Amino acid sequence: MHFNVVQGIYTFILGVVCALMYMYSESLIGGIIVHIIFNFLGMTLTKLATVSVALTGISGIIFLVIFLPVSIIMILKSRKQVY
């Protein structure tokens, strides 16, 4: 698993996303939630890939459409709060 270039690329991107979540929200909770969702999707989509490649792609798109806007909204709302 280690020294895998493809895994290194998406792990780096996940790290950047988690760092941005922390910078904007000043809380580790957002990064932890993103990490949990990422791991859950990785397990789920891997299992679905053994059943059907089309089902995996559709599931990935559905999760992306749901989680990306929700994450952006949460980040924007947390930036407006005054502590």
Backbone bond lengths (Angstrom), bond angles and torsions (degrees), N, CA, C in turn:
res aa  C-N    CA-C-N  psi(-1)  N-CA   C-N-CA  omega(-1)  CA-C   N-CA-C  phi
1 M - - - 1.442 - - 1.528 111.89 -
2 H 1.309 118.77 -36.73 1.458 120.57 -178.29 1.521 110.46 -80.49
3 F 1.294 115.78 155.31 1.464 124.09 -176.95 1.527 112.02 66.03
4 N 1.326 116.17 25.75 1.453 121.93 175.33 1.532 106.73 -93.20
5 V 1.335 117.52 119.42 1.460 121.55 -174.25 1.525 111.35 -62.48
6 V 1.313 117.51 -44.95 1.471 120.58 -178.82 1.521 110.33 -61.99
7 Q 1.317 116.83 -45.36 1.461 120.44 178.75 1.521 110.55 -63.78
8 G 1.301 117.55 -37.47 1.459 121.32 178.53 1.511 112.50 -62.75
9 I 1.335 116.92 -37.28 1.467 120.97 -179.31 1.523 110.72 -66.90
10 Y 1.340 117.55 -52.48 1.465 117.50 -176.96 1.523 111.91 -72.73
11 T 1.320 118.24 -25.91 1.454 120.16 175.25 1.524 110.62 -69.85
12 F 1.327 117.11 -38.58 1.460 121.41 175.80 1.530 110.44 -61.51
13 I 1.336 116.41 -44.54 1.467 120.82 179.17 1.533 109.93 -62.44
14 L 1.330 117.24 -42.46 1.465 120.59 177.30 1.527 110.44 -61.19
15 G 1.324 117.04 -40.20 1.460 120.52 178.18 1.517 112.23 -63.02
16 V 1.334 116.38 -40.11 1.470 120.54 177.85 1.524 109.86 -64.73
17 V 1.336 116.89 -43.33 1.470 120.85 179.58 1.532 110.06 -62.42
18 C 1.336 117.23 -44.56 1.472 120.32 178.89 1.524 111.11 -64.04
19 A 1.327 117.19 -38.41 1.469 120.37 178.48 1.525 110.78 -65.90
20 L 1.334 117.10 -41.55 1.466 120.51 177.74 1.523 110.96 -64.39
21 M 1.334 116.06 -39.88 1.467 119.41 177.43 1.530 109.40 -59.14
22 Y 1.324 117.21 -42.88 1.465 120.52 179.52 1.524 111.16 -66.55
23 M 1.328 116.95 -43.24 1.460 120.19 -177.87 1.524 111.75 -62.14
24 Y 1.325 116.84 -40.68 1.463 119.56 -177.09 1.523 112.76 -80.87
25 S 1.328 117.44 -34.18 1.466 119.19 -176.01 1.523 112.66 -99.63
26 E 1.331 118.10 -16.24 1.463 123.38 -176.10 1.521 111.46 55.14
27 S 1.328 115.52 36.75 1.453 122.34 178.67 1.526 108.61 -146.37
28 L 1.310 116.54 144.63 1.460 120.69 178.24 1.522 112.72 -80.28
29 I 1.316 117.44 -13.92 1.467 121.59 -175.45 1.532 111.06 -59.24
30 G 1.311 118.11 -43.62 1.469 121.06 -179.37 1.515 111.90 -60.24
31 G 1.331 117.28 -45.55 1.457 121.26 178.43 1.520 112.53 -64.75
32 I 1.325 115.70 -38.15 1.459 120.10 178.04 1.522 110.38 -64.59
33 I 1.330 116.99 -43.46 1.461 120.98 179.39 1.522 110.70 -64.33
34 V 1.341 117.33 -43.53 1.466 120.67 177.99 1.526 109.95 -60.45
35 H 1.324 117.21 -41.97 1.463 121.37 179.85 1.527 111.06 -64.14
36 I 1.327 117.30 -42.50 1.469 121.33 178.34 1.521 110.32 -62.31
37 I 1.332 116.55 -45.67 1.466 120.70 179.83 1.525 110.27 -62.85
38 F 1.343 116.49 -42.68 1.460 121.02 179.93 1.526 110.82 -60.66
39 N 1.326 117.04 -45.89 1.470 120.61 178.76 1.529 111.21 -65.03
40 F 1.335 116.94 -41.38 1.460 120.72 178.81 1.525 110.73 -61.76
41 L 1.335 116.03 -45.77 1.463 119.32 179.54 1.525 111.18 -64.31
42 G 1.332 116.84 -38.77 1.452 119.99 177.96 1.519 111.99 -60.23
43 M 1.314 116.96 -44.12 1.470 120.55 178.63 1.521 110.97 -68.18
44 T 1.330 116.60 -45.13 1.461 121.13 -176.23 1.520 111.46 -66.07
45 L 1.330 116.68 -47.61 1.466 119.25 -177.23 1.522 111.50 -69.25
46 T 1.325 118.16 -30.03 1.458 120.39 175.82 1.518 110.40 -65.87
47 K 1.321 116.24 -42.48 1.472 119.54 178.18 1.524 110.94 -66.46
48 L 1.341 117.73 -39.48 1.455 120.65 179.17 1.524 111.80 -67.48
49 A 1.326 117.54 -30.23 1.462 121.03 -179.11 1.516 111.09 -64.04
50 T 1.324 116.94 -28.69 1.460 119.09 177.86 1.523 110.75 -73.72
51 V 1.329 117.00 -22.58 1.463 121.05 179.49 1.520 110.31 -87.16
52 S 1.340 116.59 -53.52 1.454 120.51 -175.88 1.521 110.13 -159.04
53 V 1.316 115.30 130.00 1.461 120.12 178.29 1.525 110.22 -67.53
54 A 1.319 117.86 -39.48 1.466 121.49 -179.98 1.528 110.56 -63.59
55 L 1.315 116.97 -41.66 1.459 121.43 179.52 1.524 110.68 -63.99
56 T 1.317 116.95 -36.67 1.459 121.14 177.94 1.519 111.05 -63.80
57 G 1.327 117.10 -45.80 1.470 121.07 179.51 1.508 112.24 -63.43
58 I 1.312 116.59 -42.97 1.466 121.19 179.79 1.524 110.14 -64.70
59 S 1.331 116.84 -42.72 1.470 120.65 179.35 1.521 110.97 -63.52
60 G 1.323 116.89 -42.14 1.454 120.80 178.56 1.509 112.31 -61.73
61 I 1.322 116.99 -41.72 1.463 121.08 179.20 1.529 110.41 -66.56
62 I 1.315 117.11 -41.42 1.470 120.65 179.25 1.531 110.14 -62.25
63 F 1.334 117.31 -46.36 1.462 120.11 178.49 1.518 111.10 -62.09
64 L 1.335 117.42 -40.29 1.458 121.36 179.45 1.520 110.71 -63.51
65 V 1.312 117.00 -43.75 1.471 121.22 -179.02 1.518 110.96 -66.24
66 I 1.318 118.18 -32.73 1.468 121.30 -179.11 1.526 111.20 -81.74
67 F 1.332 117.34 -51.85 1.459 120.67 -170.58 1.520 114.20 -77.65
68 L 1.315 118.77 -32.49 1.458 120.03 -178.56 1.525 112.07 -64.75
69 P 1.335 119.89 -51.70 1.477 118.49 177.94 1.522 113.02 -62.93
70 V 1.326 117.35 -38.75 1.467 120.01 179.35 1.530 109.88 -62.64
71 S 1.321 116.80 -42.35 1.467 120.13 179.04 1.520 111.55 -63.98
72 I 1.314 117.21 -43.02 1.466 120.89 179.67 1.523 110.65 -63.43
73 I 1.317 116.99 -42.85 1.467 121.28 179.05 1.528 110.25 -62.66
74 M 1.335 116.69 -42.79 1.465 119.87 179.86 1.529 111.25 -63.87
75 I 1.319 117.13 -39.76 1.463 120.34 178.95 1.522 110.30 -65.54
76 L 1.331 117.03 -45.23 1.462 120.16 -178.63 1.528 111.53 -64.80
77 K 1.310 117.36 -39.35 1.463 120.60 178.34 1.525 111.06 -66.50
78 S 1.326 116.51 -38.61 1.466 117.76 -179.44 1.514 112.02 -70.47
79 R 1.319 118.78 -26.21 1.461 121.55 177.49 1.521 111.88 -71.41
80 K 1.333 117.49 -28.72 1.468 121.60 -177.71 1.518 112.30 -79.95
81 Q 1.343 117.49 -19.85 1.463 120.45 -178.14 1.528 109.88 -72.68
82 V 1.308 115.22 139.77 1.465 120.48 176.87 1.514 107.67 -104.32
83 Y 1.327 116.16 128.56 1.469 120.29 -178.29 1.495 110.31 -99.46
